[in-house]
Each structure stands twice: as structure tokens, then as C-alpha cells.
Amino acid sequence: MPIDVNLDGFRKRCNYTPIEDHYAGQGQLPSFIMNFLTGTDILVCKMPGEVFEDVKKASDIGIENKIKLNDAEEASIKQEYSMPIPNMFEDWITQLIDHCYEFHKERYGIVTKGAQNLHIVKMWVNVMEKGDQHYPHTHDHSFYSFSCYISTANDDAPFYFIKDNKGQKVNIDKTSEGHVLIFPSQMIHTVYPKKTDGQRVSVSGNIVIRPC
């Protein structure tokens, strides 16, 4: 059975607590609120305001230009558009991943110099209308992936992860706006059919390891 998690209730349900990241003390990152969903490799984080505005502006450009990704139909939705990679967001999320994850580090046989080896190679904006669904898929040719919530409604289409034959359901509502989910790219994930009116706008992307 899936674990039912509501982004509005992280403080009491998932030990979702504010922390002072060590990067903040170095002036590299603002403090932020984050936590891994219990028993998973899925990181949930509230984006600092200026970082959210940075990615939102880039998503607006993607929606305006309407450059389609042309992915396979079974792994895409009707309105999926390429978008520019915002610099502030890339700096923030790569430092966050380097601080929170170890899959790209020596413990797993990979030697890197930290966040400077992590790069976003692709970002796109997803616009879901009532009846749309995103089928189960993974992201090839990348190490980490993410989903940022730009515009959502109460009882919106939930996100769903699958690992080791176990499911993790993440409910999406209005308070999900400004949050990002980060996860290993090979983790199977999907979005339930959207049953509510209005648009559900999110931004997705892939991160790779590159030599300095």
C-alpha cells in the first residue's frame, strides 16, 4: 500500500523541520526546510523565494515558446515544453544534492569534487489539464532528477514513486507550490490522472556528473 503524504503536513507527518545548512553559514545557500520522505531516497525541499522565482520565470518562457520535447507518448504528457536552465536554481539544487546525497561520491565508487561536478542537462515544463496522466517511467542518461511545483490546486494529481515493489504516494495541493522533489533518476515514477479543473504546472529536469 502506498504511504499517503501531504506536502502541507510535513512538519508533523515526516519530521519536516527547518535546518540551518552548513552552506548557509558560508554564504553559498540560504537556509531552507527539507527532509527525506521516511524510508526513501526522495528529498523534499521548500525552495527559497528567489530560487523559486528564478525557476518560475524560466518555466514561463518555456510555456510561451512551446518547444515540444517529442518524447515517446507513453513517457510524456500533451503539454511538455523545453525551457532554459536558470543559473540561480542550478547553483542551489546542485549544492543541495551534493550536501544530501552520497550516490555520486566515493562511498559508491565515484570520485567527484562536489557540486561543481553536478550539472543540469535538461529542463522542461509540464502543463497538465483535467484528464491528463503521466505514465510510469524513469529518466535515462542522468544521475538525479527533480520535479518543482509552480502552480497547483487542492486535491491535484498526486506523484507516485515505485522502488523494490513498494509505492510512495505524494499528494499534491495548493501548498505544494514552491516545493521540489529530488530523486535518483532510475527510480520509477508516475503522476496520477488529474481530476480537478485548472492547470497543474511543474518543472522537471535531469542532473549528470561531469568532470571539472
HELIX and SHEET records of a PDB file:
HELIX    1   1 LEU A    7  GLY A    9  5                                   3    
HELIX    2   2 PHE A   10  ARG A   13  1                                   4    
HELIX    3   3 HIS A   22  GLY A   25  1                                   4    
HELIX    4   4 GLY A   49  ASN A   65  1                                  17    
HELIX    5   5 GLU A   73  ALA A   75  5                                   3    
HELIX    6   6 ASN A   87  CYS A  100  1                                  14    
HELIX    7   7 GLU A  106  TYR A  108  5                                   3    
HELIX    8   8 ALA A  115  ASN A  117  5                                   3    
HELIX    9   9 LYS A  174  SER A  176  5                                   3    
SHEET    1   A 5 ILE A   3  ASN A   6  0                                        
SHEET    2   A 5 LYS A 166  ILE A 172  1                                        
SHEET    3   A 5 ASP A 156  LYS A 163 -1                                        
SHEET    4   A 5 ILE A 188  VAL A 191 -1                                        
SHEET    5   A 5 HIS A 134  HIS A 137 -1                                        
SHEET    1   B 8 THR A  17  ILE A  19  0                                        
SHEET    2   B 8 PHE A  32  PHE A  36 -1                                        
SHEET    3   B 8 LEU A  43  LYS A  46 -1                                        
SHEET    4   B 8 HIS A 179  PRO A 184 -1                                        
SHEET    5   B 8 TYR A 144  SER A 151 -1                                        
SHEET    6   B 8 ARG A 200  ILE A 209 -1                                        
SHEET    7   B 8 LEU A 118  MET A 128 -1                                        
SHEET    8   B 8 GLN A  79  SER A  82 -1                                        
END                                                                             
